[in-house]
Amino acid sequence: MTELRRNRLRELLDADQASLGTHLISSWPSVVELVGLSGMFDYVEFVAEYGPYDLYALENLGRAVELFDHMSAMMKIEQEPRTYLAVRAIGSGIQNLLFSDPRTVEDVEECVNAVRAESPDSGGRHGVGLRRDVGLVLEAGTPAFVEALDQAVIALMIEKDPAVENLEDLLSVDGVDMVQFGPADYAMSIGLAGQLSHPRVREAEEHVISTALRMGIAPRAELRDQEGAERYLDMGVKHFCIGTDVRILFDWFKDAGGRMLDLLGRDPPGRTHGSGSYR
């Protein structure tokens, strides 16, 4: 028998310690290795909802994470098909899941059931599979497999108006570990598209965080970098996921390219694109 891999994010949650992750939209496993080699992050979140990937890519992401004992992985799961994607992510070695767009108690129950084992104690719908998370054949269907599924961190994106309105009911579903407020989706869902700093959006975010803390669920904040973290720390948040690979690249392209063009005395060749400004 093989020993199933420790789940770093679960360990930090259980110890009530802060955690830090970073977002990756690229499925190139070498980027995961760069994150691991930095030694600065507890986990990588593969934001699968936003980029192209296949099942081979998921397995290679899982392998890359396993090079680093200090790090685990999370995958952001689209609203459909939740169960299929959750099973394939976990089977690839991605131990923790962030579910987007739950609106009802039934949605949250579906998310939890997709992760937990179909056993009397766990009560889920996740069955036995010959996948790499269990060494293909070594721990398939064993008590260690059931325990690993029980240890998976289940996080919810609270990002639609019905989810905020029914927040306590959603967070009362057994098995929810973490919540993340989504201001962009929430603003759009209440007719305030693009107004992420609108008082109603800020009020909803503060409601999500305070309610989660009161109910013993860990709130997480997403930031571009460390700027703005103090506001969340003051609210009691200690779990953060910062940066996104494509945003980091875009910001560098604009800044470094603009500075170099200034030295060359040239206008940007693509100045008409986007906002029209390269700074």
C-alpha positions in Angstrom: 0.0 0.0 0.0 1.1 3.6 -0.7 0.6 6.5 1.6 -1.7 9.1 0.1 -0.3 12.6 -0.1 -0.7 15.1 2.7 -3.0 18.1 2.0 -1.2 21.2 2.9 -4.2 23.5 2.7 -6.3 21.2 4.9 -3.5 21.1 7.5 -3.4 24.9 7.7 -7.2 25.2 7.9 -7.4 22.6 10.7 -4.6 24.4 12.6 -6.4 27.7 12.2 -3.3 29.2 10.5 -3.2 31.6 7.6 -2.8 30.4 4.0 -1.5 31.9 0.8 -2.2 30.7 -2.7 -1.8 32.1 -6.3 -3.9 31.7 -9.4 -2.9 30.0 -12.6 -4.9 30.0 -15.8 -2.1 28.4 -17.8 -2.1 24.6 -17.6 1.7 24.5 -18.4 3.1 22.4 -15.4 6.4 24.3 -15.5 4.6 27.4 -14.2 3.5 25.3 -11.2 7.1 24.3 -10.7 8.1 28.0 -10.7 5.5 28.7 -8.0 6.9 25.7 -6.0 10.5 26.7 -6.4 9.7 30.2 -5.1 8.9 28.5 -1.7 6.3 31.3 -1.0 2.9 29.6 -1.5 0.9 27.0 0.2 -1.1 26.1 -2.9 -1.8 26.9 -6.5 -5.3 27.5 -7.7 -5.8 26.3 -11.3 -8.6 28.6 -12.5 -9.9 26.1 -15.0 -13.1 28.0 -15.5 -11.1 30.6 -17.6 -8.6 28.7 -19.7 -8.2 25.7 -22.1 -7.1 22.4 -20.7 -7.5 18.7 -21.2 -7.4 15.7 -18.8 -3.8 15.1 -19.6 -3.0 18.6 -18.5 -4.8 18.0 -15.2 -2.7 15.0 -14.5 0.5 16.9 -15.3 -0.5 19.7 -13.0 -1.0 17.2 -10.3 2.4 15.7 -10.9 4.1 19.1 -10.8 2.5 20.0 -7.5 3.7 16.7 -6.0 7.3 17.8 -6.5 6.8 20.2 -3.6 5.9 18.8 -0.1 5.0 22.3 1.1 2.4 22.8 -1.5 -1.0 21.5 -2.6 -3.5 22.4 -5.3 -7.0 23.7 -5.8 -9.1 23.8 -9.0 -11.9 26.2 -9.7 -14.8 24.2 -11.0 -17.4 25.6 -13.4 -21.1 25.3 -12.5 -21.6 22.6 -15.0 -20.8 19.7 -15.0 -19.7 19.9 -11.4 -19.6 16.3 -10.5 -17.6 15.2 -13.6 -15.0 17.9 -13.2 -14.7 17.4 -9.4 -14.0 13.7 -9.9 -11.5 14.2 -12.6 -9.7 17.0 -10.7 -9.3 14.9 -7.6 -8.3 11.8 -9.6 -5.6 13.9 -11.2 -4.1 14.7 -7.8 -5.7 18.2 -7.3 -6.8 17.8 -3.7 -9.0 20.9 -3.1 -11.9 22.4 -5.1 -13.5 25.8 -5.4 -17.0 25.6 -6.9 -18.3 28.6 -8.8 -21.9 29.9 -9.0 -23.8 28.0 -6.3 -27.1 29.7 -5.7 -29.2 27.2 -3.7 -28.8 24.7 -0.9 -29.2 22.0 -3.5 -26.3 23.4 -5.5 -24.0 23.3 -2.4 -25.1 19.8 -1.6 -24.3 18.7 -5.1 -20.8 20.3 -4.7 -20.1 18.5 -1.4 -21.4 15.2 -2.7 -19.2 15.3 -5.7 -16.2 15.4 -3.4 -17.0 13.1 -0.5 -16.9 9.3 -0.8 -20.1 7.3 -1.3 -19.9 5.6 2.0 -22.2 5.6 5.1 -20.1 8.0 7.1 -19.2 10.4 4.3 -22.6 10.4 2.5 -21.2 11.6 -0.8 -21.4 10.3 -4.4 -17.7 10.0 -5.2 -17.0 6.4 -6.2 -13.9 4.3 -6.6 -11.7 5.0 -9.6 -8.3 3.8 -10.9 -6.8 7.2 -11.1 -3.4 8.7 -10.1 -4.6 10.1 -6.8 -4.7 6.5 -5.5 -1.6 5.3 -7.3 -3.9 3.9 -10.1 -4.3 0.6 -8.3 -2.6 0.8 -4.9 -5.3 2.6 -2.8 -8.4 2.4 -4.9 -11.4 2.0 -2.7 -9.4 1.7 0.5 -10.1 3.5 3.9 -7.2 5.8 3.0 -9.0 6.9 -0.2 -12.1 7.7 1.8 -10.1 9.7 4.3 -8.4 11.6 1.5 -11.8 12.6 0.1 -12.9 13.7 3.6 -9.8 15.8 3.8 -10.4 17.7 0.6 -11.1 21.4 1.1 -14.4 22.4 -0.4 -14.7 26.1 -1.1 -17.6 28.1 -2.6 -17.7 31.2 -4.7 -20.5 33.4 -3.2 -21.0 35.5 -6.3 -24.7 35.6 -7.2 -27.5 37.6 -5.5 -29.5 34.5 -4.4 -26.3 33.0 -2.8 -25.9 36.2 -0.7 -29.6 36.3 0.1 -29.5 32.7 1.3 -26.0 32.7 2.7 -26.6 31.1 6.1 -28.5 28.2 4.5 -25.8 27.6 2.0 -23.0 27.7 4.6 -25.0 25.4 6.9 -24.5 22.5 4.5 -22.1 20.1 6.2 -18.8 19.9 4.4 -18.2 23.5 3.4 -14.8 24.7 4.5 -14.1 28.0 2.8 -15.9 30.9 1.0 -14.8 33.4 -1.5 -16.9 36.5 -2.4 -17.0 37.3 -6.2 -17.6 41.0 -6.6 -17.7 41.1 -10.4 -20.3 38.4 -10.7 -22.3 39.7 -7.8 -22.3 43.3 -9.2 -23.5 42.0 -12.5 -26.2 39.9 -10.9 -27.8 43.0 -9.2 -27.6 45.2 -12.2 -24.3 47.0 -11.3 -22.0 45.5 -13.9 -18.4 46.7 -13.5 -19.1 48.6 -10.2 -17.0 46.5 -7.9 -16.6 49.2 -5.3 -20.3 50.2 -5.2 -21.5 50.4 -1.6 -24.0 47.6 -2.2 -21.2 45.3 -3.4 -18.9 46.2 -0.6 -21.8 45.7 1.9 -22.5 42.2 0.5 -18.8 41.3 0.7 -18.6 42.3 4.3 -21.8 40.4 5.0 -20.3 37.2 3.5 -17.1 37.5 5.5 -18.7 38.3 8.8 -21.3 35.5 8.4 -18.7 33.0 7.4 -16.6 33.8 10.4 -19.6 33.6 12.7 -20.5 30.2 11.3 -16.9 28.8 11.5 -16.3 28.9 7.8 -13.0 30.3 6.6 -13.4 33.4 4.3 -10.8 33.9 1.7 -9.8 37.1 -0.2 -8.5 37.4 -3.8 -6.1 40.2 -4.5 -3.9 41.3 -7.4 -1.0 41.6 -4.9 -0.4 42.5 -1.3 -2.0 45.9 -1.7 -5.3 46.1 0.0 -4.8 43.1 2.3 -5.0 45.3 5.4 -8.8 45.8 4.9 -9.4 42.1 4.9 -7.0 41.4 7.8 -9.0 44.0 9.8 -12.2 42.1 9.0 -10.6 38.8 10.3 -9.6 37.2 7.0 -6.4 35.3 7.0 -6.7 33.2 3.8 -5.6 34.9 0.6 -5.0 34.0 -3.0 -3.0 36.6 -4.9 -2.0 37.3 -8.4 -3.0 35.6 -11.7 -0.4 34.5 -14.3 -2.1 36.2 -17.2 -2.5 39.5 -15.3 1.1 39.4 -14.2 2.2 39.0 -17.8 -0.2 41.8 -19.1 1.0 44.3 -16.5 4.6 43.5 -17.4 4.0 43.9 -21.1 2.4 47.3 -20.6 4.9 48.6 -18.1 8.2 47.3 -19.6 7.1 47.9 -23.2 5.9 51.4 -22.4 9.2 52.3 -20.7 11.3 50.9 -23.5 9.2 52.8 -26.1 9.7 56.0 -24.2 13.5 55.5 -24.5 13.1 54.9 -28.2 10.9 58.0 -28.6 8.1 56.0 -30.2 4.4 55.8 -29.7 3.0 52.4 -28.9 2.1 50.5 -32.1 -1.1 49.2 -30.5 -2.2 52.2 -28.6 -5.7 52.1 -29.9 -6.4 48.8 -28.2 -8.1 48.5 -24.9 -8.1 51.6 -22.8 -5.8 53.5 -25.2 -3.2 53.9 -22.5 0.0 51.8 -22.1 0.6 52.9 -18.5 
